[in-house]
């Protein structure tokens, strides 16, 4: 690397924050893909399990700080 590229790299003190932010963004996109892709929540179409009427989710971390999601899905006619 040349000197100008080395100046653009984050310092060691910033790495943990950057890694956590990247993990959170990946988690967000994964949850969004599941809700929109498999359950068709945004398109208003029929998901793989049927027509979704509503859903609710809570994001938590476990003891190691890993994000996970608990969510309930309500289906039409049930």
N, C-alpha and C positions, 0 to 999 in steps of 0.2 A: 504494500500500500504506500501511497505517497503521503506526504505530511498533511496536505489539505484534507484527504479522506480520513486520516486518523483523528483530526479535530472534530469531525462530524459524529464519531462514535460516542455513545453515552459513557459516562464514567461508571466505575464499578458500583458506586453507591446508588445509581439509578437502575441498575439491572433488575433487582427484585420487583420494583414497581412496574417496570416495562413488561416483565414476564407475567405478572398478575393481570395487567391490563389486557395483554394478548389472550390469556386464558379466558378472561371474562367475555371478550369479544367473540371468541370461538364458541363459547357456551351459548351466548345470545343467538348467534347465527344457527347453531344446532337446534335449539329449542324452537326458533322461528321456523326452521325447515320442517320440523316434525308437526307443528301446529298447522302451518299453511299447506304443506305438501301431503301429509298423510291424513289429516283430519279435515282439510279444506275449509279452515276457519275464515280465511280472508276472501276466498272466491265465492262463497255462498253455495258451492256445489256440494256433492255428496262425497264424504271421505271414505276411507276403507272400512270404517265401522258403521257408517250410516250418516244421516243428517245431524249435524251438531247444532244444538239450540243455544248453548252457552258453555263457558269453561272458566275455571279459576285455578290459578297456580301460585305457588310460593317457592321462592328460591332460598336455599339454605346452604350453609357450609358444614362439613363434618369436622371432626377434631383435627384433621390434617389440613383443613382449609380448602378442601375440594368442593366445588359447587355441585349441587344436585337440585332437581326440581320435583316437587310433589304437585300434581294437579288432578282436578276432578273435571270430568267432561259430562255434560248433559246432552242427551240425544232426543230428537223429536219422537214423540209417541211413546216414550218410556217413563 
